[in-house]
Amino acid sequence: MKPVVSARDHLAAVKQQIREETAHDAAQRLAAKPGPALIDVRERDEFEQGFIPGAIHIPRGNLETRIERNVLDHDAPVIIYCATGTRSAYAAKTLAELGYTDVVSLAGGFSGWKENGYEWKVPRTLDAQQFERYSRHVLIPEVGEEGQLRLLDSRVLLIGAGGLGSPAALYLAAAGVGTIGIIDADVVDVSNLQRQIVHTVDRVGMPKVDSAEIAIHGINPDVTVVKHDVRLTSENVLDVITGYDVIVDGTDNFPTRYLLNDASLVAGIPVVHGSIYQFEGSVTVYKPYEGPCYRCQYPEPPPPELAPSCAEGGVLGVLPGVVGTLQTTEAVKLLLGIGEPLVGRQLRYDALSMEFVELKMHRAADCPVCSKDPDEIEFIDYEQFCALPGRAVARTPQEAIAS
């Protein structure tokens, strides 16, 4: 019969096998750059009461399955803490068994840290309903609760509530982007329903911005929808786009694309551009002064016969769903600051062959727009520019704001 070991004796035995560190020593190491990884193994309700700045929250029950997502290097220094130092001792032993070589438990835990007067914070957290709604995001290390809160604080502007704007509106709302702006002066037409999934039969004749708002709130009533039932012009473009973090461009005409490009450079807002025609589509990200802009790629509009609109040439109904969803993916990446956005790259999609091709793009040293400083960019009448290349009416951003 095995001798009975008390919980106290077992904890003492575990502490003999690990290293502990005082709050003073831990604070000194955490102040260094780069400092050790700091892991909080308390439960969620404890973490919500306060935490040590910089801590990664991984409840003790999830430590084995989630630690490698957050600390890839098994030789990296790690400090673990709990409430008083008990659970963190067991956690430190577990990490050693998983091959982590430089792990310490914070003696006295979070309580000791506070008692010694070191800095701590009360986190901003998702409420219970939000946590349930966005739980699949929270599970992803690259998003997590902090990333979801960032999405809730974000503002995205959709240029158009049509084929590309429809999937973007729905998925941005589902993802929890807090504010979605929509600019579109059209009304829902029966011919839209073949591809513009944000609209429905009973909303034919309704302004598209109103129809899109209904669909967005049907998915996520907490999203704020800002409606711009106007056409984008040189007079209103800066007023409309200012204050947004990302713009998703779903336009189908060159004058608006050129105008949006120039205004986004002035305002410093990245544009996720998408285009579709028949069976083909493309996506890219124009990030001001970090990659090429739209005018680098298209210094002048092609002749109308080489660039017909969807109304003239048609479009496969499901194609906007693919391209618009890719645009939304890029927008979310930009908002979260993760991954590698399509800056300086264009992704082209052929639905007939089911092929994706990536093209590299470079900034043009002589670009008529992004080779200039933002305050030197003039807005022009692109309707006239696209109809008669080489002859346009100049408007400075300051003139546009004043008018």
C-alpha positions as CSV (number, residue, x, y, z in Angstrom):
1,M,0.0,0.0,0.0
2,K,1.4,3.4,-1.1
3,P,1.9,6.0,1.6
4,V,-0.6,8.8,1.6
5,V,1.0,12.2,0.6
6,S,-0.7,15.3,1.7
7,A,-1.4,18.2,-0.7
8,R,1.1,20.3,1.2
9,D,3.8,17.8,1.0
10,H,3.1,17.2,-2.7
11,L,3.3,20.9,-3.4
12,A,6.6,21.1,-1.4
13,A,8.0,18.3,-3.5
14,V,7.0,20.1,-6.7
15,K,8.6,23.3,-5.6
16,Q,11.8,21.4,-5.1
17,Q,11.8,20.5,-8.8
18,I,11.2,24.0,-10.2
19,R,12.6,27.5,-9.8
20,E,10.8,30.4,-8.1
21,E,11.4,34.1,-8.4
22,T,10.5,37.0,-6.2
23,A,8.3,39.9,-7.4
24,H,11.4,42.1,-7.2
25,D,13.5,39.9,-9.5
26,A,10.6,39.3,-11.9
27,A,9.9,43.0,-12.2
28,Q,13.6,43.7,-13.1
29,R,13.6,41.0,-15.7
30,L,10.3,42.1,-17.2
31,A,11.6,45.7,-17.5
32,A,14.4,44.5,-19.8
33,K,13.8,44.5,-23.6
34,P,13.2,41.9,-24.7
35,G,11.9,40.5,-21.4
36,P,10.7,37.0,-20.6
37,A,7.3,35.7,-21.7
38,L,4.8,36.3,-18.9
39,I,2.0,33.7,-18.5
40,D,-1.1,34.2,-16.3
41,V,-2.6,30.8,-15.6
42,R,-5.5,32.0,-13.5
43,E,-9.1,31.6,-14.5
44,R,-10.9,34.2,-16.6
45,D,-12.9,35.7,-13.8
46,E,-9.6,36.2,-11.8
47,F,-7.8,37.7,-14.8
48,E,-10.7,40.2,-15.2
49,Q,-10.0,41.5,-11.6
50,G,-6.5,42.6,-12.6
51,F,-3.3,41.4,-14.3
52,I,0.4,42.1,-14.7
53,P,0.9,44.3,-17.8
54,G,2.2,42.2,-20.7
55,A,0.8,38.9,-19.4
56,I,-0.6,36.3,-21.8
57,H,-3.7,34.8,-20.3
58,I,-3.7,31.0,-20.6
59,P,-5.9,29.3,-17.9
60,R,-4.1,26.4,-16.2
61,G,-6.5,23.8,-17.8
62,N,-5.5,25.0,-21.3
63,L,-1.7,25.4,-20.7
64,E,-0.5,22.2,-22.4
65,T,-2.6,22.8,-25.5
66,R,-2.0,26.5,-26.0
67,I,1.5,27.3,-24.7
68,E,3.3,26.5,-28.0
69,R,1.0,28.9,-29.9
70,N,2.3,31.7,-27.7
71,V,5.8,30.6,-26.8
72,L,7.4,28.8,-29.7
73,D,11.0,28.8,-28.5
74,H,11.4,26.1,-25.8
75,D,14.6,27.8,-24.6
76,A,12.9,31.2,-24.2
77,P,12.7,32.6,-20.6
78,V,9.2,32.2,-19.1
79,I,7.6,33.5,-15.9
80,I,4.4,31.9,-14.8
81,Y,2.1,33.3,-12.2
82,C,-1.3,32.5,-10.5
83,A,-3.0,34.0,-7.5
84,T,-0.6,32.9,-4.8
85,G,2.1,30.7,-6.4
86,T,0.5,27.3,-6.1
87,R,-1.0,26.7,-9.6
88,S,2.0,28.4,-11.2
89,A,4.4,25.9,-9.5
90,Y,2.5,23.0,-11.0
91,A,2.4,24.8,-14.3
92,A,6.2,25.4,-14.2
93,K,6.7,21.7,-13.7
94,T,4.4,20.9,-16.6
95,L,6.3,23.2,-18.9
96,A,9.6,21.6,-17.9
97,E,8.2,18.2,-18.8
98,L,7.2,19.7,-22.2
99,G,10.8,20.6,-22.8
100,Y,10.8,24.3,-21.7
101,T,14.2,24.9,-20.2
102,D,14.0,28.4,-18.6
103,V,10.7,28.5,-16.6
104,V,10.1,30.1,-13.2
105,S,7.1,30.5,-11.0
106,L,6.3,33.9,-9.4
107,A,6.6,33.4,-5.7
108,G,3.5,34.8,-4.0
109,G,1.7,35.1,-7.3
110,F,-0.4,38.1,-8.3
111,S,-1.2,38.8,-4.7
112,G,2.4,39.2,-3.8
113,W,3.0,41.3,-6.9
114,K,0.3,43.8,-5.8
115,E,1.4,43.8,-2.2
116,N,4.9,44.8,-3.2
117,G,3.5,47.8,-5.1
118,Y,4.2,46.8,-8.6
119,E,2.1,47.9,-11.5
120,W,-1.1,46.0,-12.5
121,K,-4.1,46.8,-14.6
122,V,-7.7,45.9,-14.9
123,P,-8.2,44.6,-18.4
124,R,-10.9,45.7,-20.8
125,T,-12.7,42.5,-21.7
126,L,-15.5,41.1,-23.8
127,D,-18.7,40.8,-21.9
128,A,-20.3,37.4,-21.5
129,Q,-22.5,37.7,-24.6
130,Q,-19.6,39.0,-26.7
131,F,-17.3,36.3,-25.5
132,E,-19.8,33.7,-26.6
133,R,-20.4,35.3,-30.0
134,Y,-16.7,35.7,-30.8
135,S,-15.4,32.6,-29.1
136,R,-14.0,31.2,-32.3
137,H,-11.9,34.3,-32.8
138,V,-10.8,34.3,-29.2
139,L,-9.4,30.8,-29.6
140,I,-7.0,32.0,-32.4
141,P,-3.7,33.2,-30.9
142,E,-3.3,35.9,-33.6
143,V,-6.7,37.3,-32.7
144,G,-7.6,36.5,-29.2
145,E,-9.6,38.7,-26.9
146,E,-7.4,41.7,-27.5
147,G,-7.8,41.4,-31.2
148,Q,-11.5,41.1,-31.0
149,L,-11.7,44.2,-28.9
150,R,-9.6,45.9,-31.6
151,L,-12.1,44.8,-34.2
152,L,-15.0,46.2,-32.1
153,D,-13.2,49.5,-32.0
154,S,-12.5,49.5,-35.8
155,R,-14.2,51.5,-38.6
156,V,-14.4,50.2,-42.2
157,L,-15.9,52.1,-45.1
158,L,-17.5,50.1,-48.0
159,I,-17.4,51.9,-51.3
160,G,-20.6,50.5,-52.8
161,A,-23.2,48.0,-51.5
162,G,-23.2,45.9,-54.6
163,G,-21.6,42.7,-55.6
164,L,-18.3,43.1,-53.7
165,G,-19.7,45.2,-50.9
166,S,-22.4,42.6,-50.1
167,P,-20.1,39.8,-48.8
168,A,-17.8,42.4,-47.3
169,A,-20.7,43.9,-45.3
170,L,-21.9,40.6,-44.0
171,Y,-18.5,39.2,-43.0
172,L,-17.3,42.4,-41.4
173,A,-20.5,42.5,-39.4
174,A,-20.1,38.8,-38.4
175,A,-16.5,39.4,-37.4
176,G,-17.6,42.2,-35.1
177,V,-16.1,45.2,-36.8
178,G,-17.7,47.9,-34.7
179,T,-18.5,50.5,-37.3
180,I,-19.3,49.9,-41.0
181,G,-19.8,52.8,-43.2
182,I,-21.5,52.4,-46.6
183,I,-21.5,54.9,-49.5
184,D,-24.0,54.1,-52.3
185,A,-26.5,56.4,-53.9
186,D,-28.4,53.6,-55.8
187,V,-31.6,51.7,-55.1
188,V,-32.0,47.9,-55.1
189,D,-33.0,46.6,-58.5
190,V,-34.2,43.1,-59.5
191,S,-31.0,42.7,-61.6
192,N,-28.9,43.1,-58.5
193,L,-30.2,40.0,-56.8
194,Q,-28.3,37.6,-59.0
195,R,-25.1,38.5,-57.1
196,Q,-25.7,41.2,-54.5
197,I,-26.6,38.9,-51.6
198,V,-27.0,41.7,-49.0
199,H,-30.3,42.6,-50.7
200,T,-33.6,40.7,-51.0
201,V,-36.7,40.7,-53.1
202,D,-38.8,42.5,-50.6
203,R,-36.3,45.4,-50.6
204,V,-36.4,46.1,-54.3
205,G,-36.7,49.9,-54.8
206,M,-35.2,50.6,-51.3
207,P,-32.0,52.7,-51.1
208,K,-29.1,50.2,-51.0
209,V,-27.6,51.7,-47.9
210,D,-30.9,51.1,-46.0
211,S,-31.1,47.5,-47.4
212,A,-27.5,46.8,-46.4
213,E,-28.2,48.2,-42.9
214,I,-31.1,45.8,-42.4
215,A,-28.9,42.8,-43.5
216,I,-26.0,43.9,-41.3
217,H,-28.2,44.3,-38.2
218,G,-29.8,40.9,-39.0
219,I,-26.4,39.3,-38.4
220,N,-25.0,41.6,-35.7
221,P,-27.3,44.3,-34.2
222,D,-24.5,45.8,-32.2
223,V,-22.7,47.0,-35.3
224,T,-23.0,50.8,-35.9
225,V,-23.9,51.4,-39.6
226,V,-23.0,54.9,-41.0
227,K,-25.0,55.5,-44.2
228,H,-23.7,57.8,-47.0
229,D,-26.5,57.9,-49.5
230,V,-24.5,60.1,-51.9
231,R,-22.1,59.7,-54.8
232,L,-18.4,60.1,-54.1
233,T,-17.2,63.4,-55.6
234,S,-14.1,65.7,-55.2
235,E,-16.3,67.9,-53.0
236,N,-17.2,65.2,-50.4
237,V,-14.6,62.5,-50.7
238,L,-12.4,63.6,-47.7
239,D,-15.4,64.3,-45.5
240,V,-16.7,60.8,-46.3
241,I,-13.5,58.7,-45.8
242,T,-11.9,60.6,-42.9
243,G,-12.1,58.7,-39.6
244,Y,-12.1,55.2,-41.1
245,D,-9.3,52.7,-40.6
246,V,-9.7,50.7,-43.8
247,I,-11.6,51.3,-47.1
248,V,-13.0,48.3,-49.0
249,D,-13.4,49.4,-52.6
250,G,-16.1,47.7,-54.6
251,T,-16.6,50.3,-57.3
252,D,-16.9,49.5,-60.9
253,N,-15.8,52.7,-62.6
254,F,-12.5,54.4,-63.2
255,P,-13.4,57.9,-62.1
256,T,-14.3,56.8,-58.6
257,R,-11.3,54.5,-58.3
258,Y,-8.9,57.3,-59.3
259,L,-10.6,59.8,-56.9
260,L,-10.6,57.3,-54.1
261,N,-6.9,56.5,-54.7
262,D,-5.9,60.2,-54.4
263,A,-8.0,60.9,-51.4
264,S,-6.8,57.8,-49.6
265,L,-3.2,59.0,-50.1
266,V,-4.1,62.4,-48.6
267,A,-5.9,60.8,-45.6
268,G,-3.4,58.0,-45.1
269,I,-6.0,55.2,-45.2
270,P,-5.3,51.8,-46.9
271,V,-7.7,50.7,-49.6
272,V,-8.5,47.0,-50.3
273,H,-9.3,47.1,-54.0
274,G,-11.3,44.4,-55.8
275,S,-12.6,44.1,-59.3
276,I,-14.7,41.5,-61.2
277,Y,-15.7,40.8,-64.8
278,Q,-17.4,37.8,-66.2
279,F,-15.4,34.9,-64.7
280,E,-12.3,36.8,-63.5
281,G,-11.5,38.9,-60.4
282,S,-8.6,40.5,-58.7
283,V,-7.7,41.8,-55.2
284,T,-4.9,44.0,-54.0
285,V,-4.1,46.4,-51.1
286,Y,-3.1,50.0,-51.8
287,K,-1.3,51.1,-48.6
288,P,-0.3,54.7,-48.8
289,Y,3.4,55.2,-49.5
290,E,4.3,51.6,-48.5
291,G,3.4,50.1,-51.9
292,P,2.1,51.1,-55.3
293,C,-1.1,53.1,-55.6
294,Y,-3.8,52.7,-58.2
295,R,-2.3,55.3,-60.5
296,C,1.0,53.4,-60.4
297,Q,-0.8,50.5,-61.9
298,Y,-3.1,52.4,-64.2
299,P,-1.5,55.8,-65.0
300,E,-4.4,56.4,-67.5
301,P,-7.7,54.6,-67.9
302,P,-7.9,52.0,-70.7
303,P,-10.3,52.7,-73.6
304,P,-13.9,51.9,-72.8
305,E,-14.0,49.0,-75.2
306,L,-11.1,47.3,-73.3
307,A,-12.8,47.8,-69.9
308,P,-16.5,47.2,-70.1
309,S,-18.5,47.3,-66.9
310,C,-20.4,44.3,-65.5
311,A,-23.6,45.8,-66.7
312,E,-22.2,45.7,-70.3
313,G,-20.3,42.4,-70.2
314,G,-21.9,40.4,-67.4
315,V,-20.5,38.7,-64.3
316,L,-20.9,35.2,-62.9
317,G,-23.2,35.5,-59.8
318,V,-20.9,33.7,-57.4
319,L,-17.7,35.6,-58.5
320,P,-18.3,38.7,-56.2
321,G,-18.6,36.3,-53.3
322,V,-15.1,35.0,-53.8
323,V,-13.5,38.3,-54.5
324,G,-15.5,40.2,-51.8
325,T,-14.6,37.7,-49.2
326,L,-10.9,37.9,-50.1
327,Q,-11.2,41.7,-49.7
328,T,-12.8,41.2,-46.3
329,T,-9.9,38.9,-45.3
330,E,-7.4,41.5,-46.2
331,A,-9.3,44.2,-44.4
332,V,-9.4,42.1,-41.2
333,K,-5.7,41.4,-41.4
334,L,-5.0,45.2,-41.7
335,L,-7.2,46.0,-38.7
336,L,-5.5,43.3,-36.6
337,G,-2.0,44.0,-37.9
338,I,-1.4,40.3,-38.7
339,G,-0.2,38.3,-41.7
340,E,1.1,39.6,-45.0
341,P,-1.5,41.9,-46.7
342,L,-1.5,42.1,-50.5
343,V,0.6,45.3,-50.6
344,G,2.6,45.3,-53.8
345,R,0.9,42.1,-54.9
346,Q,-2.2,41.5,-56.9
347,L,-4.1,38.2,-56.6
348,R,-6.0,37.3,-59.8
349,Y,-8.7,34.6,-59.8
350,D,-10.0,32.7,-62.8
351,A,-13.2,30.9,-61.9
352,L,-13.3,28.8,-65.1
353,S,-9.9,27.3,-64.5
354,M,-10.1,27.6,-60.7
355,E,-6.7,29.2,-60.6
356,F,-5.1,31.9,-58.5
357,V,-2.1,33.9,-59.9
358,E,-0.1,36.4,-58.0
359,L,1.5,39.3,-59.7
360,K,4.1,41.6,-58.2
361,M,3.6,45.3,-58.4
362,H,6.0,48.2,-57.8
363,R,5.7,51.9,-57.1
364,A,6.3,54.1,-60.1
365,A,9.0,56.7,-59.4
366,D,7.1,59.0,-61.8
367,C,3.6,58.3,-60.5
368,P,1.5,61.4,-61.0
369,V,0.1,61.0,-57.5
370,C,2.1,59.0,-54.9
371,S,5.4,60.5,-56.1
372,K,4.2,63.7,-54.4
373,D,3.8,64.6,-50.8
374,P,0.1,64.3,-49.5
375,D,-0.3,68.1,-49.3
376,E,0.7,68.4,-52.9
377,I,-1.9,66.1,-54.3
378,E,-4.7,67.8,-56.3
379,F,-8.1,66.3,-56.7
380,I,-9.3,66.4,-60.3
381,D,-12.5,65.9,-62.3
382,Y,-12.0,62.3,-63.1
383,E,-15.2,62.0,-65.1
384,Q,-13.5,64.4,-67.6
385,F,-10.1,62.8,-67.2
386,C,-11.4,59.4,-68.1
387,A,-13.4,60.7,-71.0
388,L,-10.6,63.0,-72.3
389,P,-7.2,61.9,-71.0
390,G,-4.7,64.7,-70.5
391,R,-7.4,67.4,-69.8
392,A,-8.8,67.7,-66.2
393,V,-9.9,70.3,-63.7
394,A,-7.6,70.5,-60.7
395,R,-8.9,70.7,-57.1
396,T,-6.6,70.8,-54.1
397,P,-7.8,68.9,-50.9
398,Q,-8.1,72.2,-49.2
399,E,-10.5,73.4,-51.9
400,A,-12.5,70.2,-51.7
401,I,-13.0,70.7,-47.9
402,A,-13.9,74.3,-48.3
403,S,-16.5,73.8,-51.0
